[in-house]
Amino acid sequence: MTVEVLDDYPEPINSAKRAYQASLNLGYTKGLDRSRAVLAMAQALANSFDDILEANTLDLEASKEMAVPELILDWLKLTPTRLEAAVEILQRLGEISDPLRRVRTANYQLEDSQSYTQLMPLGVIGFIYEAFPDLGAIAAGLCIKTGNSIILKGSTEASHSNQAIANVLQSAIEEVGLPSGCVELIKAEHGASMRDLVTQDKYVNLVIPYGRFSLVQQVMRQSTCPVLKSAMGNCYLYWSVNSSLEMVRWMIIDSHESEPDPVNAIEKVLIHRQALPSSLAVLWNSLQEKGFQIKGDEELVAEFPHLQPVKAGEWGSAYLTKTVSFKLVDTLEDAIAWINQYSSGHADCIATESYQESRQFALGVNSASTYINTSPRFSRNPSRGDSVFLGMSNQKGHRRGFVSLETLTTAKHIIQGNGRF
């Protein structure tokens, strides 16, 4: 006798199947049609501010009753300014040239044939995000532009906001004639819904988790699909004796300006032991005036008792607040070794006027990006260049560094023979 096993939570599986079918059609649509869809999404979002903000108010009220941490409330709260930023990003995505079908010469050639590669969509991307409801719209725009379907799985705190935004996006893409499964939203809030999504490796080609370290680790443990790890906070700065106080101060403050999600915020500073105590005091006072909380290692606390001591586990974890911890080191080599052990590995900095030190740091630090005498401040919609970014990845396996349009593509190798055999 055959016993039929019923799945109590079929939504993620059904969403994955619909997204997969939609991706087969979306993958060979014209770039003009995909751009039209993204621009339609931008316009629909702009026309729906009132409905989205009303839904967001419901989420905020419910979260306050559940005593959700202030950090998450800050991430969750939508404002007209944040929504306008999302609309601007979608509009820019719609105007950027098509990232697909770009031909590149292959690094090998077969006899009597021509070989080349083209950028193609990945297929279906699962985006699992903590709060940040506007990120669902931005991620959807990046995916549609690159010919990928997207499955959105937001956190419980943002359920009303996520639903309102998804409804707007789905209506927009259907109006321009794209498959309805291009944008899917998993509404189920039970604990198994995320697991059910990240184990659909038959249909889902990449999972991108966005949020605190605990969320990223949970996805990594459960997923049978490839995962593009994102990182946030816990970036290090090495302050060389060959650098000015003004440079260090600016780098720290400016790096924290990419609110509400401080992707590349400098949270740890390693100071060469020969730094002047007076300079340290001036820096700390200046940062505290800007609302920063300052902490120090044992040596610094012994010399400056007003500093809060850093707990051992804090060197390798992100604060995600305006908190900066300071530590003394003897050499640049010691700083590099410490950063490689404790940094989140996506954006680390050095302040120095020595070219030799800057090169040693850039080559020695095992991070996705290194910043020399400049702020690592993250921007999704930078004023220069032709790119839009979702976040930063510290993973070497798929793509590393800025998560851009090209990150959501893959290379297809095409070998054209001349008919001889």
Residue, then its C-alpha position, 0 to 999 in steps of 0.5 A: m500500500t502506498v502512503e501519500v505524504l502531505d507537505d504541510y508547508p508547500e508554499p516555498i516549493n510551489s513558489a520555486k516551481r513558478a519562479y523556475q518556469a518563469s525564468l525559462n521565458l525571462g532568460y531569453t526576453k529582449g533587454l528592452d523588455r526587461s528594462r521596460a519592466v524595471l521602469a514599470m516597477a519604479q513607476a508603480l512603486a512611486n505611485s504606491f507610497d501611501d499604501i506601502l507606508e501604511a503597511n509599514t506602520l502596521d509592522l512598526e506597531a506590531s514590532k514595538e509590541m513584540a519588543v523587537p530590538e531598536l536596531i531592527l526597528d531602524w532597519l524596518k522603518l520606511t520613509p518617503t526618502r527611503l522609498e524615493a531612493a529605491v525608485e531612483i535605483l530602479q529607474r537607473l537600472g531601467e536605463i543601464s545597458d543590457p548586461l546580458r549577451r555580452v560577448r567575450t573572447a574565450n581564453y582557448q580556441l579549438e581547431d576549425s572553430q571559434s569559441y566565445t563566452q556570453l553572460m547569461p542569467l543564473g535562473v532563479i534567485g532566492f533573496i532572504y532578508e531581515a527587515f529592510p522592506d525596500l531591499g525587496a524592490i531593489a533586489a527584484g529590479l536587479c534580478i529582472k534586469t539580468g533575466n532572473s526570477i526572484i523569490l523574496k523571503g522577508s522577516t516576520e517583522a516586515s510582513h505587511s510591508n513586504q506584501a505591499i511592495a511585492n503586490v506592486l512589483q507583481s502588478a507592474i511586471e504583469e502589465v508589461g507582459l512578463p511571466s507572473g512568476c518572475v517575482e514571488l513572495i513567500k508569505a509563510e512565517h513558520g520556521a520551516s519556510m526558509r529551510d524549504l526554500v533553500t533546499q529547492d536546489k532543483y529550481v533555485n540557482l542561488v540564495i542571497p541572505y541579507g542581514r545579521f551574521s546569525l541569519v547568514q549562518q543559518v542559511m549557510r547551514q540549511s541550504t543545499c543551493p549555492v549561497l552568496k554570503s553577504a557581510m555587514g559591519n566589523c570592518y577594520l582600519y589600521w592607523s599608521v604613524n604615517s597618517s594624520l588624525e584628520m584623515v582617520r577621523w573622516m574615514i571613521i565618521d563617513s563610513h557610518e553614513s550609509e544608514p540604515d544598513p552600515v555595510n562598510a562601517i569601520e567598527k574596529v581601529l588598530i593603532h600603531r603603538q607609537a601614536l601620540p596619546s594626545s591624538l587619541a584623546v582628541l579623536w575619541n572626544s571628536l567621535q563622542e561628540k558625533g554620538f559614537q560609543i568608544k571602547g578600548d583594549e586592556e592596554l588602552v583602558a589602563e591608560f584611559p580609564h574612561l574607555q569601556p573595555v572590549k569583550a573578547g568576542e567583540w573583535g570578530s563580531a559586528y556592532l551594527t551601531k555607532t560603536v568603535s573599538f580601538k586596539l594597540v599593535d606593534t607593527l603593520e604585520d601584526a595589524i594585517a594578521w589581526i585583521n585576517q583573523y577577526s575582520s568580516g573580510h569584505a572591506d578593510c582600510i589603512a590610513t598611511e602616507s607610506y606607499q610601501e605600507s599601502r601596498q603591503f596592506a592591500l596585498g596582505v589583507n585577505s578581504a574582498s576590498t581594501y581602502i587606502n586613505t579613503s572612506p569605505r562608505f557603501s552606496r547602492n546607487p553611486s553617483r559615478g560609474d554605471s553600476v548599482f549594488l545590492g550589498m557586499s560579499n566576503q565569499k570567494g566561491h561565487r563572486r566576491g566584493f560588490v554584489s552587482l548586475e554581473t554578480l547575478t549572471t553566469a558565463k556560457h561557452i559557445i563553440q561555433g564550428n565551420g562544418r569540417f569533420 
